[in-house]
Amino acid sequence: MRITSNGKSQDMVYAVKGSRMRIDMAADGKTMSSIMDVKKQEMLMLMPEEKMYMVVTFRDAAEKAAAAASDTILEKTSESEMIVGYKATKYLVKSKDQKEPIEIWATEGLGYFVNPSDIGPMGGKRKPAAWEIELRNKGFFPLRTVTKGRKGREDRMEVVNLEKVALADSLFTPPADYKRFEMPGLGGLLQGLGGKN
């Protein structure tokens, strides 16, 4: 997956297995990994350099997430395009929070979606946008999103390569030699990440 913002691009690996997902990305010469389990409603932030991991829960977030998405309209268009071998339908997302509609090219059957931008080094950067919650609730996975901002700014997120492979369960658990690191009060940072299961 490639995210382009302000003319800068960042690639990451996004793995999905059932209700679990893992995102690996490199930033400032370090690898950051996060593992989310939707059923358990928790996220693990791996810290490879320290051989530690942190667990952040986001229980009871589903109802708040649904309320946040209630004013969002997901409008299906007649346009479709093949992206990485999958037929993606173009949707326009309209909400009171967004001046310009967000362009979403989505497909079904690829698993649960969480925007990598929601995940920061301390367990969460921001609450997800209403359109992200709406996509999760409908079971859509975006292969491309285009968000237009002020002064002609355009942010894109696009899947650039997609493979169906068998993923080991160990990919979604911390390595045995990692120690758990506790930091109280981080649960609130992930409020809203849980959509409908």
C-alpha positions as CSV (number, residue, x, y, z in Angstrom):
1,M,0.0,0.0,0.0
2,R,1.3,3.5,-0.8
3,I,0.2,6.7,0.9
4,T,1.0,10.0,-0.8
5,S,0.6,13.3,1.0
6,N,2.1,16.7,0.3
7,G,4.1,15.1,-2.5
8,K,5.8,12.6,-0.2
9,S,5.1,8.8,-0.5
10,Q,5.4,6.0,2.0
11,D,5.0,2.3,1.3
12,M,3.8,-0.2,3.8
13,V,2.8,-3.9,4.0
14,Y,-0.8,-4.5,5.1
15,A,-1.7,-8.1,6.0
16,V,-5.2,-9.3,6.8
17,K,-6.3,-12.7,8.2
18,G,-9.9,-12.9,9.4
19,S,-10.5,-10.2,12.0
20,R,-6.8,-9.6,12.5
21,M,-4.5,-7.3,10.6
22,R,-0.9,-6.2,10.7
23,I,0.8,-3.1,9.3
24,D,4.5,-2.8,8.8
25,M,6.1,0.5,7.7
26,A,9.5,2.1,7.9
27,A,9.9,5.6,9.3
28,D,13.1,7.5,10.1
29,G,15.2,4.4,9.6
30,K,13.1,2.3,12.0
31,T,10.5,-0.3,11.3
32,M,7.1,0.2,13.0
33,S,4.6,-2.6,13.3
34,S,1.1,-2.7,14.6
35,I,-1.3,-5.7,15.0
36,M,-5.0,-5.2,15.4
37,D,-7.5,-7.8,16.5
38,V,-11.1,-6.6,15.9
39,K,-12.7,-9.4,17.9
40,K,-10.6,-8.8,20.9
41,Q,-10.8,-5.0,20.3
42,E,-7.2,-4.4,21.0
43,M,-4.1,-3.2,19.1
44,L,-0.5,-4.3,19.7
45,M,2.3,-1.8,19.0
46,L,5.6,-3.7,18.4
47,M,8.9,-2.0,19.3
48,P,11.6,-4.1,17.6
49,E,14.5,-2.0,18.8
50,E,13.5,-2.5,22.4
51,K,12.0,-6.0,21.9
52,M,8.9,-4.8,23.6
53,Y,5.2,-4.5,22.8
54,M,2.3,-2.4,24.1
55,V,-1.4,-3.4,24.2
56,V,-4.0,-0.7,23.6
57,T,-7.7,-1.6,23.9
58,F,-10.6,0.2,22.3
59,R,-13.7,-1.6,23.8
60,D,-17.1,0.0,23.6
61,A,-16.0,2.0,20.6
62,A,-18.4,0.4,18.1
63,E,-21.4,2.5,19.2
64,K,-19.5,5.7,19.1
65,A,-18.1,4.8,15.7
66,A,-21.6,4.1,14.3
67,A,-22.9,7.5,15.7
68,A,-20.0,9.3,14.0
69,A,-20.8,7.7,10.6
70,S,-24.6,8.5,10.8
71,D,-24.3,11.7,8.8
72,T,-22.1,10.2,6.1
73,I,-23.5,9.4,2.6
74,L,-21.7,6.7,0.6
75,E,-22.8,7.3,-3.0
76,K,-22.2,4.6,-5.6
77,T,-21.3,5.7,-9.1
78,S,-21.5,3.8,-12.4
79,E,-17.7,3.9,-12.7
80,S,-15.5,0.9,-12.1
81,E,-11.8,0.1,-12.7
82,M,-9.5,-2.9,-12.4
83,I,-6.9,-2.2,-9.6
84,V,-4.3,-4.9,-8.8
85,G,-6.5,-7.5,-10.5
86,Y,-9.8,-6.6,-8.6
87,K,-12.8,-4.8,-9.9
88,A,-13.2,-1.6,-7.9
89,T,-16.3,0.5,-7.9
90,K,-16.0,4.2,-7.4
91,Y,-17.9,5.7,-4.5
92,L,-18.2,9.4,-3.5
93,V,-18.3,10.0,0.3
94,K,-20.1,13.1,1.4
95,S,-20.4,14.4,4.9
96,K,-20.7,17.7,6.8
97,D,-17.1,17.5,7.8
98,Q,-15.8,17.3,4.2
99,K,-16.2,20.2,1.6
100,E,-15.1,18.1,-1.4
101,P,-16.4,14.5,-1.7
102,I,-13.8,11.8,-1.1
103,E,-13.3,9.5,-4.0
104,I,-13.1,5.8,-2.9
105,W,-12.5,2.9,-5.3
106,A,-13.6,-0.1,-3.2
107,T,-14.1,-3.8,-3.6
108,E,-15.6,-6.5,-1.3
109,G,-14.1,-9.7,0.2
110,L,-10.7,-8.5,1.2
111,G,-11.2,-8.2,4.9
112,Y,-11.5,-5.5,7.5
113,F,-10.0,-2.1,6.8
114,V,-8.3,0.3,9.2
115,N,-6.6,3.4,7.8
116,P,-2.8,3.3,8.5
117,S,-3.0,7.0,9.3
118,D,-5.1,6.1,12.4
119,I,-2.1,4.2,13.8
120,G,0.7,6.3,15.3
121,P,3.8,5.3,17.3
122,M,1.9,5.7,20.6
123,G,-1.1,3.7,19.6
124,G,-3.2,6.2,17.7
125,K,-2.9,9.5,16.0
126,R,-6.5,10.5,15.3
127,K,-10.1,9.2,15.4
128,P,-11.0,7.7,12.0
129,A,-13.0,9.7,9.6
130,A,-16.7,8.9,9.2
131,W,-16.2,7.5,5.7
132,E,-13.7,4.9,7.0
133,I,-16.2,3.7,9.6
134,E,-18.9,3.6,6.9
135,L,-16.6,1.5,4.6
136,R,-16.0,-1.0,7.5
137,N,-19.7,-1.2,8.3
138,K,-20.5,-2.1,4.7
139,G,-17.6,-4.6,4.3
140,F,-15.8,-2.6,1.6
141,F,-12.0,-2.4,1.3
142,P,-10.6,0.7,-0.5
143,L,-8.0,-0.1,-3.2
144,R,-7.7,3.7,-3.8
145,T,-8.8,6.8,-2.0
146,V,-8.4,10.4,-3.2
147,T,-9.0,13.3,-0.7
148,K,-8.8,16.8,-2.0
149,G,-8.0,19.6,0.3
150,R,-7.2,23.3,0.3
151,K,-5.0,25.0,-2.4
152,G,-5.2,22.0,-4.7
153,R,-3.7,19.5,-2.2
154,E,-4.5,15.9,-2.9
155,D,-3.8,13.0,-0.6
156,R,-3.9,9.4,-2.0
157,M,-3.8,6.0,-0.6
158,E,-3.5,3.1,-3.1
159,V,-2.9,-0.6,-3.1
160,V,0.0,-1.1,-5.5
161,N,0.4,-4.9,-5.1
162,L,-1.9,-7.6,-3.7
163,E,-1.3,-11.2,-3.1
164,K,-3.4,-13.9,-1.6
165,V,-1.1,-16.1,0.5
166,A,-1.3,-18.3,3.6
167,L,-0.3,-16.2,6.7
168,A,1.1,-17.8,9.8
169,D,-0.7,-17.0,13.1
170,S,2.6,-16.0,14.5
171,L,2.6,-12.9,12.3
172,F,-0.3,-11.6,14.5
173,T,1.3,-12.2,17.9
174,P,4.4,-10.6,19.5
175,P,7.6,-12.6,19.3
176,A,8.3,-14.8,22.3
177,D,11.3,-12.8,23.4
178,Y,9.3,-9.5,23.5
179,K,8.3,-8.0,26.9
180,R,5.0,-6.3,27.5
181,F,5.3,-2.5,28.1
182,E,2.5,-0.7,30.0
183,M,1.5,2.9,29.5
184,P,-1.8,3.8,31.2
185,G,-4.4,6.1,29.6
186,L,-3.8,5.3,26.0
187,G,-7.1,3.5,25.4
188,G,-8.9,6.8,24.6
189,L,-6.6,7.4,21.7
190,L,-8.2,4.5,19.8
191,Q,-11.9,5.4,20.4
192,G,-13.8,5.0,17.2
193,L,-11.6,2.4,15.5
194,G,-14.0,-0.4,16.2
195,G,-16.7,-0.5,13.5
196,K,-19.4,-3.2,13.3
197,N,-18.0,-6.7,13.6
